[in-house]
């Protein structure tokens, strides 16, 4: 066997040392994001002596370490890109599966006797059709695989499936008292918020057959949720017992309960782009509360005008839009500073509730819960672009299509 030149052996040792320095002896065994380094690689190209790479004047840049909140991801979950939870849901990043779906807004009527979803064109901002669905439809939810939309029709005890390619109803699926619907980040489970019975139900994501129930004595009215950055747990808001639950995605066990101040009424919850903080709309105290994802403890709050309800990240991941239902306004929070940087008020007042951001990030659509209308805001200026009349009490409207690889549910929590 021929002996390698000493210079080659020395250079290989240097390269090995540098490579070891990238990870260290305690490297995370579950990386979830690729390196964001843009430095050229110092690895030798085929036919190039190793001494050329070692002698390069440009030092090798090591990959940023994987943050703790992204380690040990849920098996089967698509990796978090660039250490940013929403990196795959930027403006225009439409999956090929939805790229040709018509740009519509689906608005459910949450009146007890309401049984319709009003469909609005995003382009003309006019009603194009009315779908007859189940009674008391609370939210319209995209499926994990982006193929279907589901109404959560509580009084009718069913999900009503809508084909987003045609905008038509395709089937009715019996489910007891569904209020809200989520999907685990691996796509293997549906999570149904059975608010009326204080149950968090884990189900088959296609048939919605029951698999398991989670509940806690201190949680009345579980209704909204979001998942940790690594998908291992979800945080659920308990509207009528001023509390939050931390629930394991895999075991379905309640891992913790966080009690909020007595007048609190937690609603929507969304995680920050870096995965460190859960933001919770506390409608009872006019605040958005911040909860540490690592410690599951309160670490601050921001006051808003009145009754914050829905939370929607901007497409560039820099801001959080907060619907202030009691103030007829939208507050805009900076993720970087955790301060309100702008407030958009509806001329003459209104009741902005739930909705979503358009695929290009330019329009925020919100239902007017107590005013039988839908609002469209220009996200660059905060100007109200349109008020569209709809029947009854519009609630969790869905803007479709939306960017992202998969849906975690609600009205379009995309990643």
Number of C-alpha atoms within 10 A of each C-alpha: 3 4 6 8 8 9 11 14 14 14 18 16 13 13 18 11 12 15 13 13 13 15 16 12 8 6 13 16 9 13 17 22 19 14 15 12 13 8 12 10 13 17 13 13 11 7 6 10 12 20 15 14 18 21 11 10 8 12 12 18 14 16 15 15 15 19 15 13 19 26 18 15 21 22 14 11 16 18 20 20 16 18 23 17 22 26 19 21 23 20 20 17 17 19 17 9 13 18 15 12 16 16 19 23 29 30 33 36 30 27 19 15 13 21 22 26 26 21 23 22 16 18 9 10 18 16 17 12 13 18 17 14 25 26 23 27 36 25 32 32 30 32 24 27 14 22 13 18 28 28 35 33 32 25 21 20 20 23 28 24 22 24 15 23 16 10 19 16 18 12 12 16 15 15 20 17 21 28 27 29 28 28 27 25 30 17 20 15 21 26 24 29 25 22 22 15 14 21 20 24 23 24 19 17 20 13 11 18 15 15 11 14 16 15 18 16 7 17 23 20 24 30 27 26 28 25 27 26 29 22 24 22 25 21 28 27 29 28 23 19 21 23 23 27 24 22 22 18 21 13 12 18 15 17 14 14 19 18 17 17 12 11 14 21 25 31 27 25 26 24 25 23 20 17 23 19 25 24 23 30 30 30 24 19 19 22 24 28 21 24 22 16 23 12 10 19 16 17 12 13 18 15 15 25 17 21 27 32 26 28 27 22 24 23 23 13 21 13 22 23 23 27 30 30 25 18 19 21 26 29 24 25 22 16 17 10 9 16 15 18 11 14 17 20 19 19 10 6 13 23 24 33 30 29 31 28 27 26 22 14 20 17 22 23 27 30 32 26 22 15 17 19 22 28 23 24 22 16 19 9 10 20 15 17 13 16 19 15 16 23 17 20 22 33 27 30 30 31 27 24 26 31 27 23 18 24 24 26 28 29 26 30 25 23 21
